């Protein structure tokens, strides 16, 4: 449905003044983000949810304004017609801006992230998520161009529907058919892009330990959450054989909200689980440092050695893990004080290296929770040699909503984009083992205890998307900026 949504907005913003384009964009944004982000208000009320949805919709308002300017300007050839390439470029530029501003941006709900089950997802391996967004928006623009041509006044009679199309002169009829065929081709052609899943494998164990209750107080019984994960790990260890022994065990974000660096009891529980499974273990933990701040971290424990490495989340979530301008935003909602201590941001890329039983090593790139949505953060782990991606997350604070499957869809796109397997593990689900072709295996249910085990490919080859980096997005941004600059200069000259 994503191309159809783009097509409707492209049609609506032709032949309208810029202010109407902005209003149409705002309405389109609200119709998307209010339901999409409804999970944001499950336990904190409507204000944060609506505020976030409105903020994201303002970027679609900018998109609508740009489409109105660039499709309707009399200084451009074909003024008032749908311009599919322009529409596609503006979508990419809008998502780039939304992914970076304000407070580091919030790229949730990009067109690319809706395409995990679509043939167009294959483009992620060529140009990353921006290339997928471009293709979806281009397809929508072509659909809109075909419909606009059909509805235009350039027709021989005032008939309707199929009769109107059949009565068209050959030129317009071919143009409409070509636009529709082009839209379909853009969506289907990327299925030809190879998605290799070969290479040596590593055996991974992902532990979804569950929590006593969903909600903001999911970790009120912090020891129970830690014990759940340790118990599930010990049970898996009791049933393993030399053939099924994993190379790496992964616990999710917040598996231990008791700081194991300062609480010997928590450290004993974790080390006991490591000894039982006799395998390296990644633990999602809350560290009470650097005081008065806290840190959201993934810790690597090795059998017989204990804690050997750590990764601190580089992009804490504003208003969830820290509150910018706390005193100002408190005037709107006292919910900001639910974040009692702000989280510190890490400064180093997280790649944990452990030996694989098949020879070689596992280089696990760590992306905690929402970090998987940020292009540069995940690209950094691959640039530092990651041959598998680990996404520990905690979805307990979003209840029985679609937030967890929206996040899983992002991980699936990332697997295709970087040609890497992904271990996507949540405290409460949905967890899955994802192969480099984007297929999610062993999907777990929400709020259950689950242990996922799989042999996943360890690929080191760089995709084209890895090699070109952010250039496709930068070119789209530069193109939009140039078109708007030229347009404004022409208008100024006429005046």
C-alpha positions as CSV (number, residue, x, y, z in Angstrom):
1,X,0.0,0.0,0.0
2,X,3.0,2.4,0.4
3,X,3.1,3.3,-3.3
4,X,-0.6,4.1,-3.3
5,X,-0.2,6.4,-0.3
6,X,2.6,8.2,-2.1
7,X,0.5,8.4,-5.2
8,X,-2.4,10.0,-3.4
9,X,-0.3,12.7,-1.9
10,X,1.5,13.3,-5.2
11,X,-1.9,13.8,-6.9
12,X,-3.2,16.0,-4.1
13,X,-0.3,18.4,-4.2
14,X,-0.3,19.2,-8.0
15,X,-2.1,22.4,-9.0
16,X,-2.2,23.7,-5.4
17,X,-0.4,26.6,-3.8
18,X,2.4,25.8,-1.4
19,X,0.4,26.5,1.8
20,X,-2.2,23.9,0.6
21,X,0.5,21.4,-0.2
22,X,1.8,21.8,3.4
23,X,-1.6,21.4,4.8
24,X,-2.3,18.3,2.7
25,X,1.1,16.9,3.8
26,X,0.3,17.5,7.4
27,X,-3.1,15.7,7.1
28,X,-1.4,12.8,5.3
29,X,1.3,12.6,8.0
30,X,-1.2,12.6,10.8
31,X,-3.2,9.8,9.1
32,X,0.0,7.8,9.0
33,X,1.7,8.5,12.3
34,X,-1.2,8.7,14.7
35,X,-2.0,5.0,14.2
36,X,1.6,3.9,13.5
37,X,2.9,5.4,16.7
38,X,0.0,4.6,19.0
39,X,2.2,2.4,21.0
40,X,4.0,5.5,22.3
41,X,1.0,6.4,24.5
42,X,0.0,3.0,25.9
43,X,1.2,3.7,29.4
44,X,2.1,7.4,29.4
45,X,-1.1,8.9,28.0
46,X,-2.1,10.6,24.8
47,X,0.0,13.8,25.0
48,X,3.5,12.2,24.3
49,X,2.0,10.0,21.6
50,X,0.1,12.9,19.8
51,X,3.1,15.2,20.2
52,X,5.4,12.7,18.6
53,X,2.9,12.0,15.8
54,X,2.5,15.7,15.1
55,X,6.3,16.3,15.1
56,X,6.8,13.5,12.5
57,X,3.8,14.8,10.5
58,X,5.4,18.3,10.2
59,X,8.1,16.7,8.0
60,X,5.4,15.3,5.7
61,X,4.0,18.8,5.7
62,X,7.4,20.1,4.4
63,X,7.3,17.3,1.8
64,X,3.8,18.4,0.7
65,X,5.0,22.0,0.4
66,X,8.0,20.9,-1.7
67,X,5.9,18.8,-3.9
68,X,3.4,21.7,-4.5
69,X,6.3,24.0,-5.4
70,X,8.1,21.6,-7.7
71,X,5.1,20.1,-9.4
72,X,3.0,23.2,-9.8
73,X,5.6,25.9,-10.6
74,X,4.8,27.7,-13.9
75,X,8.6,28.2,-14.3
76,X,9.1,24.4,-14.7
77,X,8.3,22.4,-17.8
78,X,5.1,20.4,-17.4
79,X,3.8,22.6,-14.6
80,X,0.9,21.0,-12.7
81,X,1.8,17.5,-13.8
82,X,3.0,14.8,-11.4
83,X,6.8,14.6,-11.6
84,X,7.6,11.0,-10.3
85,X,11.4,11.5,-10.0
86,X,10.9,14.8,-8.1
87,X,8.4,13.1,-5.8
88,X,10.9,10.2,-5.1
89,X,13.8,12.6,-4.4
90,X,11.7,14.7,-2.0
91,X,10.6,11.6,-0.1
92,X,14.3,10.6,0.4
93,X,15.2,14.1,1.5
94,X,12.3,14.3,3.9
95,X,13.3,11.0,5.5
96,X,16.9,12.2,5.8
97,X,15.9,15.3,7.6
98,X,13.5,13.5,9.9
99,X,16.1,10.9,10.8
100,X,18.5,13.6,12.1
101,X,16.4,16.4,13.6
102,X,15.6,17.3,16.3
103,X,17.7,15.7,19.1
104,X,19.2,13.2,16.6
105,X,16.0,12.5,14.8
106,X,13.5,9.7,14.8
107,X,13.5,7.6,11.6
108,X,10.6,5.3,12.5
109,X,8.1,4.8,9.8
110,X,10.3,5.3,6.7
111,X,8.9,4.0,3.5
112,X,11.8,1.5,3.3
113,X,10.9,-0.1,6.6
114,X,7.5,-1.0,5.3
115,X,9.0,-3.2,2.6
116,X,10.5,-6.2,4.4
117,X,8.1,-8.6,2.6
118,X,8.2,-6.7,-0.8
119,X,10.4,-7.5,-3.8
120,X,11.7,-3.9,-3.7
121,X,13.5,-4.7,-0.4
122,X,16.3,-6.1,-2.6
123,X,17.4,-2.5,-3.4
124,X,18.6,-2.1,0.2
125,X,21.7,-4.1,-0.8
126,X,22.5,-1.6,-3.6
127,X,21.7,1.8,-2.0
128,X,20.6,1.2,1.5
129,X,17.2,2.2,3.0
130,X,17.2,5.5,1.0
131,X,17.2,3.5,-2.3
132,X,14.2,1.4,-1.1
133,X,12.4,4.6,-0.2
134,X,13.2,6.1,-3.6
135,X,11.9,3.1,-5.5
136,X,8.6,3.0,-3.5
137,X,8.1,6.7,-3.9
138,X,9.0,6.6,-7.6
139,X,6.5,3.8,-8.1
140,X,3.9,5.9,-6.4
141,X,4.8,8.9,-8.5
142,X,4.4,6.9,-11.7
143,X,1.0,5.6,-10.5
144,X,0.0,9.2,-9.8
145,X,1.2,10.3,-13.2
146,X,-0.8,7.7,-15.0
147,X,-4.0,8.6,-13.0
148,X,-3.4,12.3,-13.6
149,X,-3.1,11.8,-17.3
150,X,-6.3,9.8,-17.3
151,X,-8.1,12.5,-15.4
152,X,-6.7,15.4,-17.3
153,X,-8.7,17.5,-19.7
154,X,-6.6,16.2,-22.7
155,X,-9.2,13.6,-23.7
156,X,-11.7,13.4,-26.5
157,X,-14.9,13.2,-24.5
158,X,-16.3,13.4,-21.1
159,X,-16.8,9.7,-20.6
160,X,-15.8,7.8,-17.5
161,X,-13.7,4.9,-16.4
162,X,-12.6,2.3,-19.0
163,X,-14.5,3.9,-21.8
164,X,-12.6,7.2,-21.2
165,X,-9.3,5.3,-21.4
166,X,-10.3,3.4,-24.5
167,X,-11.3,6.6,-26.2
168,X,-8.0,8.3,-25.7
169,X,-5.8,8.9,-28.6
170,X,-2.8,6.5,-28.9
171,X,-0.3,8.9,-27.5
172,X,-2.0,9.5,-24.1
173,X,-3.1,5.9,-23.9
174,X,0.5,4.7,-24.3
175,X,1.7,7.3,-21.8
176,X,-0.8,6.1,-19.2
177,X,-0.1,2.4,-19.8
178,X,3.6,3.1,-19.7
179,X,3.3,4.9,-16.3
180,X,1.4,2.0,-14.8
181,X,3.9,-0.5,-16.2
182,X,6.8,1.5,-15.0
183,X,5.3,1.6,-11.4
184,X,5.0,-2.2,-11.4
185,X,8.4,-2.7,-12.9
186,X,10.0,-0.5,-10.3
187,X,8.5,-2.6,-7.5
188,X,9.2,-6.0,-9.0
189,X,12.6,-5.6,-10.7
190,X,14.6,-5.5,-7.4
191,X,13.6,-9.1,-6.8
192,X,16.4,-9.9,-9.3
193,X,19.0,-8.5,-6.9
194,X,20.9,-11.4,-5.3
195,X,20.5,-12.0,-1.6
196,X,23.3,-14.5,-0.8
197,X,23.1,-16.5,2.4
198,X,26.3,-18.6,2.0
199,X,29.5,-18.6,4.0
200,X,30.6,-20.1,7.3
201,X,28.1,-20.3,10.1
202,X,28.0,-19.6,13.8
203,X,25.5,-21.0,16.2
204,X,23.5,-18.5,18.2
205,X,21.2,-18.8,21.2
206,X,18.8,-15.9,21.8
207,X,17.1,-15.9,25.2
208,X,13.7,-14.1,25.6
209,X,13.2,-14.5,29.4
210,X,10.0,-12.5,29.7
211,X,9.0,-10.1,32.5
212,X,6.5,-10.4,35.4
213,X,4.2,-7.8,33.9
214,X,4.0,-5.4,30.9
215,X,4.1,-1.7,31.3
216,X,6.4,1.0,32.6
217,X,7.0,-1.0,35.8
218,X,8.0,-4.1,33.9
219,X,11.2,-4.2,35.8
220,X,9.8,-3.4,39.3
221,X,10.9,-6.9,40.1
222,X,14.3,-6.6,38.6
223,X,15.7,-9.7,40.1
224,X,12.8,-11.7,38.7
225,X,13.7,-10.5,35.2
226,X,17.3,-11.4,35.6
227,X,16.4,-14.8,37.1
228,X,14.0,-15.5,34.1
229,X,16.9,-15.1,31.7
230,X,19.3,-17.1,33.7
231,X,16.8,-19.9,34.3
232,X,16.0,-20.2,30.6
233,X,19.7,-20.2,29.8
234,X,20.5,-23.0,32.3
235,X,17.6,-25.0,30.9
236,X,18.9,-24.7,27.4
237,X,22.4,-25.7,28.6
238,X,21.0,-28.8,30.3
239,X,19.6,-30.1,27.0
240,X,22.5,-29.2,24.7
241,X,24.9,-31.6,23.2
242,X,28.4,-31.0,21.7
243,X,26.7,-30.7,18.3
244,X,24.2,-28.1,19.5
245,X,26.5,-26.1,21.8
246,X,26.2,-22.5,20.8
247,X,29.0,-20.1,19.9
248,X,27.3,-17.1,21.5
249,X,24.3,-16.6,23.8
250,X,22.5,-13.3,23.6
251,X,20.3,-11.8,26.3
252,X,18.1,-8.7,25.4
253,X,18.2,-5.1,26.6
254,X,17.3,-4.7,30.3
255,X,17.9,-8.4,31.0
256,X,19.7,-7.1,34.1
257,X,18.6,-3.8,35.4
258,X,20.6,-4.6,38.5
259,X,24.1,-3.3,37.8
260,X,26.3,-6.4,37.9
261,X,29.4,-4.3,38.2
262,X,28.2,-3.0,41.6
263,X,25.9,-5.8,42.8
264,X,27.7,-9.1,43.5
265,X,24.4,-11.1,43.6
266,X,23.6,-10.0,40.0
267,X,27.2,-10.8,38.9
268,X,26.9,-14.3,40.5
269,X,23.7,-15.0,38.6
270,X,25.2,-14.0,35.3
271,X,28.4,-15.8,35.8
272,X,26.5,-18.9,36.9
273,X,24.6,-18.9,33.6
274,X,27.8,-18.4,31.7
275,X,29.4,-21.4,33.5
276,X,26.3,-23.5,32.9
277,X,26.2,-23.0,29.2
278,X,30.0,-22.7,28.9
279,X,29.6,-20.2,26.1
280,X,30.3,-16.4,25.7
281,X,27.2,-14.4,26.8
282,X,26.1,-10.9,25.9
283,X,24.0,-9.3,28.6
284,X,21.8,-6.2,28.3
285,X,22.4,-4.3,31.6
286,X,21.8,-1.0,33.2
287,X,25.0,0.5,34.7
288,X,24.9,3.1,37.4
289,X,27.7,5.2,35.7
290,X,29.0,7.7,35.0
291,X,27.2,9.1,38.0
292,X,24.8,10.9,38.3
293,X,24.0,9.5,34.9
294,X,23.3,5.8,34.0
295,X,24.2,3.8,31.0
296,X,22.3,1.3,28.8
297,X,25.0,-1.3,28.0
298,X,25.6,-4.7,26.5
299,X,28.3,-6.6,28.4
300,X,30.3,-9.6,27.1
301,X,31.1,-12.4,29.6
302,X,33.4,-15.2,28.8
303,X,33.6,-18.6,30.6
304,X,36.3,-18.5,33.2
305,X,37.1,-14.8,32.5
306,X,33.9,-12.9,33.5
307,X,33.2,-9.5,32.0
308,X,35.7,-8.7,29.2
309,X,34.0,-6.0,27.0
310,X,31.2,-3.6,27.0
311,X,29.2,-1.4,24.6
312,X,27.3,1.6,25.8
313,X,24.3,2.8,23.7
314,X,25.5,5.6,21.5
315,X,22.1,7.1,20.8
316,X,19.9,7.3,23.9
317,X,16.3,8.0,23.1
318,X,15.2,11.5,23.9
319,X,12.2,11.7,26.4
320,X,12.6,8.0,27.1
321,X,16.2,7.7,28.2
322,X,17.0,11.3,28.8
323,X,14.9,14.5,28.8
324,X,16.3,17.6,27.0
325,X,15.2,20.9,28.6
326,X,13.5,19.0,31.4
327,X,12.1,22.1,33.2
328,X,10.6,23.4,30.0
329,X,8.9,20.2,29.0
330,X,7.7,19.5,32.5
331,X,5.2,22.4,32.0
332,X,3.4,20.3,29.5
333,X,3.6,16.9,31.2
334,X,4.9,15.6,34.5
335,X,5.6,12.3,32.7
336,X,9.1,13.6,31.9
337,X,10.0,12.8,35.6
338,X,9.4,9.1,34.9
339,X,12.9,9.3,33.5
340,X,14.6,9.7,36.9
341,X,18.2,9.6,35.7
342,X,19.4,10.6,32.3
343,X,21.3,8.1,30.2
344,X,24.8,8.8,29.1
345,X,25.7,8.3,25.4
346,X,28.5,5.9,24.5
347,X,31.3,7.0,22.3
348,X,32.7,3.8,20.8
349,X,31.3,1.4,18.2
350,X,30.3,-1.9,19.7
351,X,31.8,-5.0,18.0
352,X,32.4,-8.1,20.2
353,X,34.7,-10.8,18.9
354,X,34.5,-14.4,20.1
355,X,35.7,-17.7,18.5
356,X,33.4,-19.8,16.4
357,X,33.3,-23.6,16.7
358,X,33.6,-23.9,12.9
359,X,36.8,-21.9,12.9
360,X,37.4,-18.2,12.5
361,X,35.6,-15.8,14.7
362,X,32.3,-14.1,15.3
363,X,32.4,-10.3,15.1
364,X,29.1,-9.2,16.6
365,X,28.0,-5.7,15.9
366,X,25.8,-4.4,18.7
367,X,22.9,-2.0,18.2
368,X,20.7,-1.5,21.2
369,X,16.9,-1.2,20.6
370,X,16.0,1.9,18.4
371,X,19.6,2.2,17.2
372,X,18.8,-0.3,14.5
373,X,16.7,2.5,12.8
374,X,19.7,4.8,12.3
375,X,21.7,4.3,9.1
376,X,25.1,5.5,10.3
377,X,25.1,3.6,13.6
378,X,24.6,0.3,11.9
379,X,27.0,1.2,9.0
380,X,29.7,1.9,11.6
381,X,29.5,-1.7,13.0
382,X,30.0,-3.2,9.5
383,X,32.8,-0.8,8.8
384,X,34.4,-2.1,12.0
385,X,34.3,-5.6,10.8
386,X,31.0,-7.0,12.1
387,X,30.0,-10.3,10.4
388,X,26.7,-10.6,12.3
389,X,24.4,-8.0,13.8
390,X,23.0,-8.2,17.3
391,X,19.9,-6.2,18.2
392,X,19.0,-6.6,21.9
393,X,15.8,-4.7,22.7
394,X,13.1,-4.4,25.3
395,X,9.5,-4.0,24.2
396,X,7.8,-4.5,27.6
397,X,7.0,-0.8,27.9
398,X,4.8,-1.0,24.7
399,X,2.4,-3.7,25.8
400,X,0.6,-5.9,23.2
401,X,1.1,-3.4,20.3
402,X,2.7,-3.6,16.9
403,X,5.8,-1.7,18.0
404,X,7.7,-5.0,18.3
405,X,6.9,-6.2,14.8
406,X,7.6,-2.7,13.4
407,X,11.1,-2.9,14.9
408,X,11.6,-6.5,13.6
409,X,10.8,-5.3,10.1
410,X,13.6,-2.7,10.4
411,X,16.0,-5.4,11.4
412,X,15.0,-7.5,8.4
413,X,15.7,-4.6,6.0
414,X,19.1,-4.1,7.7
415,X,19.9,-7.8,7.1
416,X,19.4,-7.3,3.4
417,X,21.1,-3.9,3.3
418,X,24.4,-5.2,4.8
419,X,24.2,-8.8,3.8
420,X,24.5,-9.8,7.5
421,X,22.5,-12.2,9.7
422,X,20.7,-10.5,12.6
423,X,20.0,-11.9,16.1
424,X,17.0,-9.8,17.1
425,X,16.1,-10.6,20.7
426,X,13.6,-8.9,23.0
427,X,12.8,-9.3,26.7
428,X,9.2,-10.1,25.8
429,X,9.2,-10.6,22.0
430,X,8.9,-10.4,19.2
431,X,12.3,-12.1,18.7
432,X,13.7,-13.8,15.6
433,X,16.7,-15.1,13.9
434,X,17.2,-13.3,10.6
435,X,19.3,-14.6,7.7
436,X,21.0,-12.2,5.3
437,X,18.1,-12.4,2.8
438,X,15.8,-10.7,5.4
439,X,13.9,-13.9,6.3
440,X,12.8,-14.0,10.0
441,X,13.1,-17.5,11.4
442,X,11.6,-18.8,14.7
443,X,9.5,-15.7,15.4
444,X,8.4,-15.7,19.1
445,X,5.2,-14.5,20.6
446,X,4.7,-11.5,22.9
447,X,5.1,-11.9,26.6
448,X,6.3,-15.5,26.6
449,X,9.5,-17.2,27.5
450,X,11.4,-18.4,24.4
451,X,14.8,-19.7,23.5
452,X,15.8,-19.4,19.8
453,X,18.7,-21.4,18.4
454,X,20.0,-21.2,14.9
455,X,23.1,-21.6,12.7
456,X,23.4,-18.2,11.0
457,X,25.8,-17.3,8.1
458,X,28.8,-15.1,9.1
459,X,29.4,-13.0,6.0
460,X,32.2,-10.6,5.6
461,X,31.6,-9.5,2.0
462,X,30.5,-5.8,1.7
463,X,27.3,-5.0,-0.2
464,X,27.2,-2.2,-2.7
465,X,25.2,-0.3,-0.1
466,X,28.1,-0.7,2.3
467,X,30.6,0.6,-0.3
468,X,28.6,3.7,-1.4
469,X,27.6,4.6,2.2
470,X,25.5,7.7,2.5
471,X,26.1,8.9,-1.1
472,X,22.7,8.0,-2.5
473,X,21.0,9.9,0.2
474,X,23.4,12.8,-0.1
475,X,22.8,13.0,-3.9
476,X,19.0,13.1,-3.3
477,X,19.3,15.8,-0.7
478,X,21.6,17.9,-3.0
479,X,19.2,17.4,-5.9
480,X,16.2,18.6,-3.9
481,X,18.1,21.6,-2.6
482,X,19.3,22.5,-6.1
483,X,15.8,22.3,-7.6
484,X,14.3,24.5,-4.8
485,X,17.1,27.0,-5.1
486,X,16.7,27.3,-8.9
487,X,12.9,27.6,-8.4
488,X,13.2,30.4,-5.9
489,X,15.8,32.2,-8.0
490,X,13.5,32.1,-11.0
491,X,10.6,33.5,-9.0
492,X,12.7,36.2,-7.6
493,X,13.9,37.2,-11.1
494,X,10.3,37.4,-12.4
495,X,9.3,39.6,-9.5
